[in-house]
Amino acid sequence: MSSRSLGQCVVCDDDAVGINFAVPTCAPCKAFFRRNAVKLGRRDFICQHDGDCPVTYKSRRFCNCCRLAKCFRVGMQKSLIRSEAEREARKQLIEQNRRKRSQYLAKKNSALIRPSTLLLLSQSQPQALSASDQTLLTNICSAYERTCIATKNGRCPSFPSSKRSSLHTFLNDYTERQKGLVKYFKLIPEFDYLSMSDKIRLIRNHFCVTLTINEATLSSDISRDLTDSVTTLFNGTISSNLIECIKLVHSYTNDRTLLKLLLIVKSLSSGINRYTNDTDMDRIYDDTLAIFSAQNIYVELLWKYLLSHCPSELHAVKFYNKLIRDLLFVQRVCFMTESYINSLSNEILQMEPLIQSMWPISNQQAITYMDTSDMKQLE
């Protein structure tokens, strides 16, 4: 990503070079924050003026106190600074990856990792996941257990509950599971931090994809009722693609942690909007930067998780590429399916309020549904 597409450094207005410590910054402000944030409590930062010095790319060197204060004010996170031990571990990991990459490039016909064998791979790169990463993964799995798994074990043991011949009864069967999924997303701090309207837009825009991934996470088996219902409810092209899509996602069920991460990554994708032809994300969402920064945290965690489960970086790259291709196929099929459902206004009107809110027939209805009790749990 070019510095032009990232915009300006939020600290000094210079050109940003990347997302550093959770916000877009230039290289000097990145280095300044890494060097000085860790000194808080051990060194006094004193402003020689009134404590409100202007911080620009021309004046940023004049007052370390005001510059550091602005770093924190715009959202830079001290907790993301790696310790010396973590930096050393990362250097060792990079060197280890270089060696292993050279070894594997020397081999011909290197086999692509299949999802079904992901859990069988040797854990030869434990340094890829730091202690904080492992804690975050544990929290994610725990959140999913308390919400989605609890819903399945309690009020919604199967989806659909039987073979369905009408679309509204088919999707109404998913109502309780969708409520559980909303609760799961709410337990993700970066998602819960977003505005109410952005949370609703994200859930609505990714309904079909998250439904598909969630079902694979909840059950490794594809029920006959599900395939029969899909075949009955959709035309030949859509039903065949949907069944292929379901099977593709289920091929990853040997690693449920991966699927739980994918749910979060997909739910934080702001570059997709299926309800308007407007492609300017800044007009569709209230805070695209917050969404992007949140997704970046979990994309990086997903990558490090793959590194920790693959025998080499080369294998991780190949697996990641395949995962992206599969997700793009799933997204395309879901767009096709959602477009078809959007044309069935009579079926939509018979859906449960929460499911119906995924297909607002008008802008006014979209606003009304945002106030339903099912969606208010996002507040």
C-alpha positions as CSV (number, residue, x, y, z in Angstrom):
1,M,0.0,0.0,0.0
2,S,1.5,3.4,-1.0
3,S,1.9,6.2,1.4
4,R,-0.5,8.2,-0.8
5,S,-3.3,5.7,-0.2
6,L,-2.6,5.7,3.6
7,G,-2.9,9.5,3.7
8,Q,-1.1,11.7,6.2
9,C,0.5,10.8,9.5
10,V,-2.1,11.5,12.2
11,V,0.7,12.9,14.5
12,C,2.6,15.4,12.3
13,D,0.7,15.5,8.9
14,D,3.7,14.1,7.0
15,D,3.1,11.3,4.6
16,A,2.2,8.0,6.4
17,V,4.2,4.9,5.6
18,G,2.0,2.4,7.3
19,I,-0.2,1.5,10.3
20,N,2.1,1.7,13.3
21,F,1.0,1.0,16.8
22,A,-2.7,1.0,15.6
23,V,-2.7,4.3,13.6
24,P,-1.2,5.6,10.3
25,T,2.1,7.4,10.9
26,C,5.3,8.5,9.2
27,A,8.5,6.7,9.9
28,P,10.0,9.4,12.2
29,C,6.9,9.4,14.4
30,K,6.8,5.6,14.5
31,A,10.5,5.6,15.7
32,F,9.8,8.4,18.1
33,F,6.9,6.6,19.8
34,R,8.8,3.3,20.0
35,R,11.8,5.1,21.6
36,N,9.9,7.3,24.1
37,A,6.7,5.7,25.1
38,V,8.6,3.0,27.0
39,K,10.4,5.8,29.0
40,L,7.2,7.0,30.6
41,G,7.5,6.7,34.4
42,R,11.3,6.6,34.2
43,R,11.9,10.0,32.6
44,D,10.0,13.3,32.9
45,F,8.7,14.9,29.7
46,I,8.3,18.6,30.4
47,C,7.0,21.2,27.9
48,Q,8.9,24.5,28.0
49,H,5.8,26.4,27.0
50,D,2.1,26.0,27.7
51,G,1.7,22.3,27.1
52,D,0.0,22.7,23.7
53,C,2.8,23.1,21.2
54,P,1.9,22.6,17.5
55,V,3.1,19.2,16.2
56,T,3.8,19.3,12.4
57,Y,6.4,17.7,10.2
58,K,8.4,20.9,10.5
59,S,8.1,21.4,14.3
60,R,7.8,17.9,15.6
61,R,11.4,17.9,17.0
62,F,10.8,21.1,19.1
63,C,8.9,19.5,22.0
64,N,9.0,15.8,22.9
65,C,6.4,16.3,25.6
66,C,3.7,17.6,23.3
67,R,4.7,15.2,20.5
68,L,4.4,12.2,22.8
69,A,1.1,13.4,24.2
70,K,-0.3,13.8,20.7
71,C,0.9,10.3,19.9
72,F,-1.3,8.9,22.7
73,R,-4.1,11.3,21.9
74,V,-4.5,10.0,18.3
75,G,-4.6,6.4,19.5
76,M,-1.0,5.0,19.3
77,Q,-0.9,2.0,21.7
78,K,2.1,1.4,23.9
79,S,1.1,-2.2,24.4
80,L,1.9,-2.9,20.7
81,I,5.6,-2.0,21.2
82,R,7.7,-5.2,21.2
83,S,10.1,-5.8,24.1
84,E,13.7,-6.6,23.5
85,A,13.0,-10.3,24.0
86,E,10.1,-10.2,21.4
87,R,12.3,-8.4,18.9
88,E,15.0,-10.9,19.3
89,A,12.5,-13.8,18.9
90,R,11.2,-12.1,15.7
91,K,14.8,-11.8,14.3
92,Q,15.3,-15.5,15.0
93,L,12.0,-16.3,13.4
94,I,12.9,-14.4,10.3
95,E,16.3,-16.1,10.0
96,Q,14.7,-19.5,10.6
97,N,12.1,-18.7,7.9
98,R,14.9,-17.7,5.4
99,R,16.7,-21.0,6.0
100,K,13.6,-23.1,5.6
101,R,12.5,-21.1,2.5
102,S,15.8,-21.9,0.9
103,Q,15.4,-25.6,1.7
104,Y,11.9,-25.8,0.3
105,L,12.7,-23.8,-2.8
106,A,15.3,-26.4,-3.6
107,K,12.7,-29.2,-3.7
108,K,10.6,-29.8,-6.7
109,N,6.9,-30.3,-6.7
110,S,6.4,-28.9,-3.3
111,A,2.9,-30.0,-2.3
112,L,0.3,-27.4,-1.3
113,I,-1.0,-27.8,2.2
114,R,-4.6,-29.0,2.3
115,P,-7.0,-27.7,4.9
116,S,-7.7,-31.3,6.0
117,T,-4.0,-31.7,7.1
118,L,-3.5,-28.3,8.8
119,L,-3.7,-29.7,12.3
120,L,-1.2,-32.4,11.5
121,L,1.6,-30.0,10.6
122,S,4.6,-29.8,12.9
123,Q,4.6,-26.8,15.2
124,S,8.1,-25.8,14.1
125,Q,7.7,-22.0,14.6
126,P,6.3,-21.4,18.1
127,Q,7.9,-18.0,18.2
128,A,5.4,-16.7,15.6
129,L,2.8,-16.3,18.3
130,S,3.8,-14.2,21.3
131,A,2.3,-14.7,24.7
132,S,-0.2,-11.9,24.1
133,D,-1.2,-13.4,20.8
134,Q,-1.9,-16.8,22.5
135,T,-3.9,-15.0,25.1
136,L,-5.9,-13.2,22.4
137,L,-6.6,-16.6,20.7
138,T,-7.7,-18.1,24.0
139,N,-10.1,-15.2,24.5
140,I,-11.5,-15.5,21.0
141,C,-12.2,-19.2,21.5
142,S,-13.7,-18.6,24.9
143,A,-16.0,-15.9,23.5
144,Y,-17.2,-18.2,20.8
145,E,-17.9,-21.0,23.3
146,R,-20.0,-18.6,25.5
147,T,-22.0,-17.3,22.6
148,C,-22.3,-19.4,19.4
149,I,-21.7,-22.8,21.0
150,A,-24.0,-22.0,23.9
151,T,-26.7,-21.0,21.5
152,K,-26.3,-24.2,19.5
153,N,-26.4,-26.4,22.6
154,G,-29.4,-24.5,24.0
155,R,-32.0,-23.1,21.6
156,C,-30.8,-24.0,18.1
157,P,-29.2,-27.5,17.9
158,S,-29.4,-27.7,14.1
159,F,-29.8,-25.5,11.0
160,P,-32.2,-25.9,9.4
161,S,-34.4,-27.8,11.9
162,S,-35.8,-29.8,9.0
163,K,-36.0,-29.6,5.2
164,R,-37.6,-26.3,4.3
165,S,-39.6,-25.4,1.2
166,S,-39.9,-21.6,1.8
167,L,-37.1,-19.2,2.1
168,H,-38.5,-17.3,5.1
169,T,-38.9,-20.5,7.2
170,F,-35.3,-21.6,6.2
171,L,-33.7,-18.3,7.3
172,N,-36.0,-17.9,10.3
173,D,-34.4,-21.2,11.6
174,Y,-31.1,-19.3,11.7
175,T,-32.4,-16.4,13.9
176,E,-31.1,-17.7,17.3
177,R,-27.7,-18.6,15.8
178,Q,-27.5,-15.1,14.3
179,K,-28.2,-13.6,17.8
180,G,-25.4,-15.8,19.1
181,L,-23.0,-14.5,16.4
182,V,-23.9,-10.9,17.1
183,K,-23.1,-11.5,20.8
184,Y,-19.7,-13.1,19.7
185,F,-18.8,-10.0,17.7
186,K,-19.8,-7.8,20.6
187,L,-17.2,-9.5,22.7
188,I,-14.4,-8.5,20.3
189,P,-13.2,-5.2,21.8
190,E,-12.2,-3.6,18.4
191,F,-15.7,-4.4,17.0
192,D,-17.6,-3.3,20.0
193,Y,-15.7,0.1,20.0
194,L,-17.2,1.0,16.6
195,S,-20.3,3.1,16.3
196,M,-23.7,1.4,16.4
197,S,-24.5,2.2,12.8
198,D,-21.1,0.8,11.6
199,K,-21.6,-2.4,13.6
200,I,-25.0,-2.9,12.0
201,R,-23.7,-2.2,8.5
202,L,-20.9,-4.7,8.9
203,I,-23.1,-7.4,10.2
204,R,-25.7,-6.8,7.4
205,N,-23.1,-6.6,4.6
206,H,-21.5,-9.9,5.6
207,F,-24.6,-11.9,6.6
208,C,-24.3,-14.7,4.1
209,V,-20.5,-15.1,4.4
210,T,-20.5,-15.2,8.2
211,L,-23.5,-17.6,8.2
212,T,-21.6,-20.0,6.0
213,I,-18.4,-19.8,8.0
214,N,-20.3,-20.0,11.3
215,E,-22.2,-23.2,10.3
216,A,-18.9,-24.9,9.4
217,T,-17.5,-23.8,12.7
218,L,-20.5,-25.2,14.6
219,S,-20.6,-28.5,12.8
220,S,-18.1,-30.4,10.6
221,D,-21.0,-32.4,9.0
222,I,-23.2,-31.0,6.2
223,S,-26.7,-32.1,7.0
224,R,-29.0,-33.6,4.4
225,D,-31.7,-31.1,5.5
226,L,-29.4,-28.2,4.5
227,T,-28.5,-29.5,1.1
228,D,-32.1,-30.5,0.3
229,S,-33.4,-27.1,1.4
230,V,-30.8,-25.3,-0.7
231,T,-31.6,-27.4,-3.7
232,T,-35.4,-26.7,-3.3
233,L,-35.2,-23.0,-2.5
234,F,-32.7,-21.8,-5.2
235,N,-32.4,-22.3,-8.9
236,G,-29.8,-24.7,-10.4
237,T,-26.9,-22.3,-10.8
238,I,-27.3,-20.7,-7.3
239,S,-28.0,-24.0,-5.5
240,S,-25.0,-25.8,-7.1
241,N,-22.7,-22.9,-6.3
242,L,-24.0,-22.6,-2.8
243,I,-23.5,-26.3,-2.1
244,E,-20.0,-26.1,-3.5
245,C,-19.4,-23.0,-1.3
246,I,-20.6,-24.9,1.8
247,K,-18.4,-27.9,1.0
248,L,-15.4,-25.6,0.4
249,V,-15.8,-23.9,3.8
250,H,-16.4,-27.2,5.6
251,S,-13.0,-28.5,4.2
252,Y,-11.4,-26.2,6.8
253,T,-13.3,-27.6,9.8
254,N,-10.3,-29.5,11.1
255,D,-9.1,-26.2,12.5
256,R,-12.0,-24.4,14.2
257,T,-9.7,-21.7,15.6
258,L,-8.9,-20.7,12.0
259,L,-12.6,-20.4,11.2
260,K,-13.3,-18.3,14.4
261,L,-10.5,-15.9,13.3
262,L,-12.0,-15.7,9.8
263,L,-15.4,-14.7,11.2
264,I,-13.7,-11.7,12.8
265,V,-11.6,-10.8,9.8
266,K,-14.7,-10.9,7.5
267,S,-16.9,-9.0,9.9
268,L,-14.4,-6.2,9.9
269,S,-14.2,-5.9,6.1
270,S,-15.3,-2.3,5.2
271,G,-14.5,-2.6,1.5
272,I,-17.8,-4.4,0.7
273,N,-21.3,-3.0,0.5
274,R,-24.2,-4.8,-1.1
275,Y,-26.9,-2.2,-0.6
276,T,-25.7,0.7,-2.7
277,N,-23.6,1.4,-5.8
278,D,-21.6,3.9,-3.9
279,T,-18.0,2.8,-3.7
280,D,-16.7,5.5,-1.4
281,M,-16.3,3.7,1.9
282,D,-16.0,7.0,3.8
283,R,-19.6,7.8,2.8
284,I,-20.9,4.3,3.6
285,Y,-19.2,3.9,7.0
286,D,-18.7,6.5,9.8
287,D,-15.1,5.5,10.6
288,T,-13.4,3.5,8.0
289,L,-10.0,4.0,9.6
290,A,-11.2,2.5,12.9
291,I,-12.6,-0.5,11.0
292,F,-9.4,-0.9,8.9
293,S,-7.2,-0.7,12.0
294,A,-9.3,-3.3,13.8
295,Q,-9.2,-5.7,10.9
296,N,-5.5,-5.3,10.6
297,I,-5.0,-6.6,14.1
298,Y,-6.8,-9.9,13.3
299,V,-5.3,-10.3,9.8
300,E,-1.8,-10.1,11.4
301,L,-2.9,-12.6,14.1
302,L,-4.3,-14.9,11.4
303,W,-1.0,-14.7,9.5
304,K,1.1,-15.5,12.7
305,Y,-1.3,-18.3,13.5
306,L,-0.7,-19.9,10.1
307,L,3.1,-19.4,10.5
308,S,3.0,-21.2,13.8
309,H,1.1,-24.2,12.3
310,C,3.1,-24.5,9.0
311,P,6.5,-26.1,8.6
312,S,7.8,-23.1,6.7
313,E,6.9,-19.6,5.6
314,L,6.6,-20.9,2.0
315,H,3.9,-23.3,3.1
316,A,2.2,-20.6,5.1
317,V,2.2,-18.3,2.0
318,K,0.8,-21.0,-0.2
319,F,-1.9,-21.9,2.3
320,Y,-2.8,-18.2,2.8
321,N,-3.1,-17.7,-0.9
322,K,-5.4,-20.6,-1.2
323,L,-7.5,-19.4,1.7
324,I,-7.9,-16.0,0.0
325,R,-9.0,-17.6,-3.3
326,D,-11.5,-19.7,-1.5
327,L,-12.9,-16.7,0.4
328,L,-13.2,-14.7,-2.8
329,F,-15.3,-17.6,-4.3
330,V,-17.5,-17.7,-1.2
331,Q,-18.0,-14.0,-1.4
332,R,-19.0,-14.1,-5.0
333,V,-21.5,-16.9,-4.4
334,C,-22.9,-15.0,-1.4
335,F,-23.4,-11.9,-3.5
336,M,-25.2,-13.9,-6.1
337,T,-27.4,-15.5,-3.4
338,E,-28.2,-12.3,-1.5
339,S,-29.1,-10.5,-4.8
340,Y,-31.6,-13.2,-5.5
341,I,-33.1,-13.1,-2.0
342,N,-33.3,-9.3,-2.3
343,S,-35.7,-9.7,-5.2
344,L,-38.2,-11.8,-3.1
345,S,-39.9,-9.0,-1.1
346,N,-42.9,-11.3,-0.1
347,E,-40.5,-13.8,1.5
348,I,-38.5,-11.0,3.2
349,L,-41.7,-9.6,4.8
350,Q,-42.4,-13.0,6.4
351,M,-38.9,-13.2,8.0
352,E,-38.2,-12.7,11.7
353,P,-37.3,-9.1,12.5
354,L,-33.6,-9.8,13.0
355,I,-33.3,-11.7,9.7
356,Q,-35.5,-9.3,7.9
357,S,-33.2,-6.5,8.9
358,M,-30.5,-8.1,6.7
359,W,-32.6,-7.1,3.7
360,P,-34.1,-3.6,4.4
361,I,-36.6,-2.9,1.6
362,S,-36.1,0.9,2.0
363,N,-33.8,3.3,3.7
364,Q,-36.6,4.1,6.2
365,Q,-36.9,0.4,7.1
366,A,-33.2,0.1,7.5
367,I,-33.3,2.9,10.1
368,T,-36.3,1.3,11.8
369,Y,-34.6,-2.1,12.1
370,M,-31.6,-0.5,13.7
371,D,-33.9,0.2,16.7
372,T,-35.1,-3.4,17.1
373,S,-34.3,-5.2,20.4
374,D,-32.3,-7.8,18.6
375,M,-29.9,-5.3,17.1
376,K,-29.9,-3.1,20.2
377,Q,-27.7,-5.7,21.9
378,L,-24.9,-4.2,19.9
379,E,-25.0,-1.0,22.0
